[in-house]
Amino acid sequence: MATTGRIKPPLGHDNKWWWDQVAAGTLALQRCSQCHTLRHPPRPMCGECQSLSWDSIPASGRGTVASFTILHHPQFPGYQYPLIIVLVDLEEGLRITAGLSDCDPADVAFDMAVEAYIHEDADGFRIPMFRPATGRKI
């Protein structure tokens, strides 16, 4: 009997490119082609200059924990609890929310250095996550 996997994100015109980058092993940041402002999550228009033109750059994946929460309930199939969810200040100047792994919940701390990696579920779905920093690359 097959096990239930992670809930998949809806893919639309504005975010499918980002998930395609993740599937290829890259944590990408959207960048305005006009004023070069970085933005995440992906969206169609630059909040600074209202341009609709953009490209993307790979993120370093390095950052620090700005905030976190530890989820125990409700428990959905396909996830291992407790879930540590972190808000990370990336060194590029953006914030991103993701899961934190390879860390005991009691060890999570504000300003903790973390690094991104691309986690692959048993069904092949890939998602960016963070772990305590060790100097490894994505």
C-alpha positions in Angstrom: 0.0 0.0 0.0 1.4 3.4 -1.0 2.0 6.0 1.7 0.7 9.5 1.5 3.3 12.0 0.5 3.9 15.7 1.2 1.2 18.1 0.2 2.3 19.6 -3.1 2.2 23.3 -3.9 -0.2 24.6 -6.5 1.8 25.5 -9.6 0.8 28.6 -11.6 2.2 31.0 -14.1 4.1 33.1 -11.5 5.7 30.3 -9.5 6.2 27.2 -11.7 9.6 28.5 -12.9 10.8 28.6 -9.2 9.7 25.0 -8.5 11.4 23.9 -11.8 14.6 25.5 -10.5 14.2 23.6 -7.2 13.6 20.4 -9.1 16.9 21.0 -10.9 18.7 21.5 -7.6 18.8 25.3 -7.4 17.3 27.7 -4.8 16.6 30.7 -7.1 15.7 34.3 -6.3 13.6 36.4 -8.6 15.2 39.7 -9.6 13.7 42.7 -11.3 15.3 43.3 -14.7 14.9 47.1 -14.4 15.9 48.0 -10.8 17.6 44.7 -9.8 15.5 44.3 -6.6 15.4 40.7 -5.4 12.0 39.3 -4.3 10.6 36.1 -2.8 8.1 34.6 -3.0 7.9 34.9 -6.8 5.4 37.4 -8.2 4.7 39.1 -11.5 5.5 42.7 -10.6 8.4 44.4 -8.9 7.2 46.1 -5.7 9.8 48.8 -6.1 9.5 50.0 -9.7 6.4 48.1 -10.9 8.3 46.5 -13.8 6.9 43.2 -15.1 10.3 42.1 -16.5 12.5 39.9 -14.4 15.2 37.2 -14.3 16.6 35.0 -11.5 19.8 34.4 -9.7 20.9 31.4 -7.6 20.8 32.0 -3.9 23.9 31.2 -1.8 21.6 29.3 0.6 23.4 30.8 3.6 21.6 32.7 6.2 20.5 33.0 9.8 17.3 32.1 11.7 15.2 35.3 12.2 12.3 33.4 13.7 11.0 29.9 14.1 8.1 27.7 15.3 7.9 24.1 16.2 4.7 22.3 15.0 3.4 19.3 16.8 -0.3 19.4 15.6 -2.2 19.0 13.5 -0.3 16.1 12.0 -0.7 15.5 8.3 0.4 12.3 6.6 3.7 12.5 4.8 5.5 14.7 7.4 7.7 13.8 10.3 6.8 15.6 13.5 7.7 17.8 15.3 8.2 20.1 12.3 10.7 22.9 12.7 9.7 25.9 10.5 12.2 28.7 10.2 12.2 32.2 8.8 15.6 32.7 7.4 17.4 35.9 6.6 19.4 35.0 3.5 22.8 36.7 3.0 21.3 38.2 -0.2 18.9 40.3 1.9 15.7 38.4 1.5 13.7 36.2 3.9 12.5 32.7 3.1 10.4 30.3 5.1 11.2 26.6 5.1 11.6 23.5 7.2 14.7 22.9 9.3 16.2 19.4 9.5 19.1 17.7 11.1 18.5 19.7 14.3 16.9 18.9 17.6 14.0 21.2 18.3 15.7 22.2 21.6 18.8 23.4 19.7 17.0 25.9 17.3 18.0 29.5 18.2 17.6 33.0 16.9 20.6 34.1 14.7 21.6 30.4 14.2 23.6 30.0 11.0 21.8 27.7 8.5 22.3 26.6 5.0 19.9 25.5 2.3 19.8 22.1 0.7 17.3 20.5 -1.7 15.4 17.6 0.0 14.0 14.9 -2.1 10.9 12.9 -0.9 10.5 9.2 -1.7 8.1 10.2 -4.6 10.8 12.4 -6.2 9.3 15.7 -5.1 12.1 18.2 -4.3 11.8 21.1 -1.8 14.3 23.5 -0.3 15.0 23.1 3.4 17.6 24.3 5.8 20.0 22.6 8.2 22.5 24.0 10.7 25.4 25.5 8.8 28.5 23.3 8.1 29.8 25.0 5.0 28.3 22.5 2.6 26.9 23.8 -0.7 23.4 23.3 -2.1 
